């Protein structure tokens, strides 16, 4: 038996929290004062450089299994494969049919993609690190949504009951062991008995 889906009122008033935007005129002026050799940059070019750089970071996160270590030791960003929760409503189809319709994720064997940000490794310890968060931009989320069904096996499997930092440590340990093995194989000589 399907449940009736109540469409949301798109014209209802919304609460939007104030956002702190780092690409404002005040930040630009401070950057120019600290770096006078870049005074030829306009504020629009300055914002474009930041946007292109951030785009390269999230594209690398999508293309690599291990994710990306953010600059200045701000943390680590990667995409994980997670089991589907009980409720995963397809809002567009539900609004059309006036009944709740579930996303089944048949392409990815009922797994979902999640974008993870972690800074709980020992080398990422900085003042108030637990207050930092990450919110992906719309382009990043949509690109993950498009590419995940095609490449879902490539990403790390994240269990609901395991801490992300533990998975991160385990993967780094595997990578280190593989690098050590490759280095030892380069030096190995089967005819040397010493």
C-alpha positions in Angstrom: 0.0 0.0 0.0 1.5 3.3 -1.0 1.3 6.4 1.2 0.0 9.7 0.0 2.8 12.2 -0.7 2.2 15.8 0.4 3.8 18.3 -2.0 5.9 21.0 -0.3 4.7 24.6 -0.7 7.4 26.1 -2.9 6.1 29.7 -2.2 6.3 29.3 1.6 8.6 31.5 3.6 12.1 30.0 4.1 14.7 30.4 6.7 18.1 31.0 5.2 21.1 31.3 7.6 23.6 34.0 6.9 26.6 32.7 5.1 30.2 33.9 5.6 31.7 34.4 2.2 35.4 34.6 1.9 35.5 36.0 -1.6 34.2 39.5 -0.6 35.8 42.9 -1.1 37.2 43.0 2.4 39.1 39.7 1.9 40.3 40.8 -1.5 41.6 44.1 -0.2 43.5 42.3 2.7 45.0 39.9 0.1 46.2 42.8 -2.0 47.8 44.5 1.0 49.5 41.3 2.0 50.6 40.5 -1.6 51.2 43.7 -3.4 52.7 41.9 -6.4 49.2 40.7 -7.3 47.7 44.2 -7.3 47.0 43.9 -11.0 44.2 41.3 -10.3 40.7 42.5 -10.3 38.2 41.2 -7.8 36.4 39.3 -10.5 39.6 37.6 -11.6 40.4 36.9 -8.0 37.1 35.1 -7.5 37.5 33.2 -10.7 40.9 31.9 -9.6 39.5 30.7 -6.3 36.5 29.1 -8.1 38.6 27.3 -10.7 41.0 26.0 -8.0 38.2 24.7 -5.9 36.7 23.0 -9.0 39.9 21.2 -9.7 39.9 19.9 -6.1 36.4 18.5 -6.2 37.0 17.0 -9.7 40.1 15.2 -8.3 38.0 13.9 -5.4 35.6 12.4 -7.9 38.3 10.8 -10.1 40.4 9.3 -7.3 39.5 6.5 -4.8 41.6 8.0 -2.0 40.2 11.5 -2.3 42.2 14.7 -1.7 44.2 16.0 1.2 43.2 19.7 1.5 46.0 22.4 1.5 47.3 23.9 4.7 46.4 20.6 6.5 42.7 21.5 6.7 41.6 17.9 6.4 40.8 15.2 4.0 37.9 15.0 1.4 36.7 11.7 -0.2 33.6 10.0 -1.5 32.4 6.9 0.3 30.0 4.1 -0.6 27.3 3.6 2.1 24.4 1.3 2.5 21.0 2.7 1.7 18.9 3.9 4.7 15.2 2.9 5.1 13.8 6.0 3.5 15.2 7.4 0.3 12.3 9.2 -1.4 12.4 10.3 -5.0 10.8 13.7 -4.5 10.3 14.5 -8.2 8.4 11.3 -9.0 6.5 11.5 -5.7 5.2 15.0 -6.6 4.1 13.8 -10.0 2.2 10.8 -8.7 1.0 12.1 -5.3 2.4 9.0 -3.7 5.7 8.3 -2.0 8.1 6.7 -4.4 11.4 5.2 -3.2 14.7 5.5 -5.0 16.0 1.9 -5.3 19.5 2.6 -6.6 19.6 -0.5 -8.8 22.7 0.8 -10.7 24.8 0.8 -7.5 23.4 -2.3 -5.9 21.4 -0.2 -3.3 24.4 1.8 -2.2 24.6 5.6 -1.9 27.4 8.0 -2.4 28.4 10.4 0.5 30.9 13.1 0.4 33.1 12.9 3.6 35.2 15.5 5.2 37.5 14.6 8.1 40.1 16.4 10.1 40.5 14.0 13.0 43.9 12.6 12.1 46.7 13.6 14.4 48.4 15.8 11.8 45.2 17.8 11.2 44.9 18.9 14.8 44.5 22.7 14.9 42.7 24.9 17.2 38.9 24.3 17.2 39.2 21.7 14.5 36.0 20.0 15.7 34.0 23.1 14.8 34.9 22.9 11.1 32.5 21.4 8.6 32.2 21.0 4.9 29.3 21.7 2.6 29.7 20.8 -1.0 28.7 23.2 -3.8 25.8 22.3 -6.1 28.1 21.4 -9.0 30.1 19.0 -6.9 27.0 17.2 -5.6 25.4 17.0 -9.0 28.5 15.6 -10.6 28.9 13.0 -7.9 25.2 12.0 -8.5 25.9 11.6 -12.2 29.2 9.7 -12.0 28.5 7.5 -8.9 26.1 5.0 -10.6 28.8 4.3 -13.2 31.8 4.1 -10.9 30.4 3.1 -7.5 32.7 0.2 -6.9 35.8 2.4 -7.1 35.0 4.3 -3.9 35.8 3.3 -0.3 33.1 1.3 1.5 32.0 3.1 4.7 30.1 1.1 7.4 27.6 3.0 9.5 29.1 1.9 12.8 32.8 2.6 12.0 34.5 6.0 12.5 35.7 7.6 9.3 39.1 8.3 10.9 39.7 4.6 11.4 38.9 3.8 7.7 41.3 6.6 6.8 44.1 5.3 8.9 43.5 1.7 7.6 43.7 2.9 3.9 46.9 4.9 4.6 48.5 1.8 6.3 47.7 -0.3 3.2 49.1 2.3 0.9 52.3 2.5 3.0 52.7 -1.3 3.0 52.3 -1.4 -0.8 54.9 1.3 -1.3 57.3 -0.5 1.0 56.8 -3.8 -0.9 57.5 -2.1 -4.2 60.7 -0.5 -2.8 61.9 -3.9 -1.5 61.1 -5.6 -4.8 63.2 -3.1 -6.7 66.2 -4.0 -4.5 65.6 -7.8 -4.4 68.1 -10.0 -6.1 67.2 -13.7 -6.1 70.9 -14.7 -6.8 72.3 -12.8 -3.9 72.6 -15.2 -0.9 74.0 -12.7 1.6 
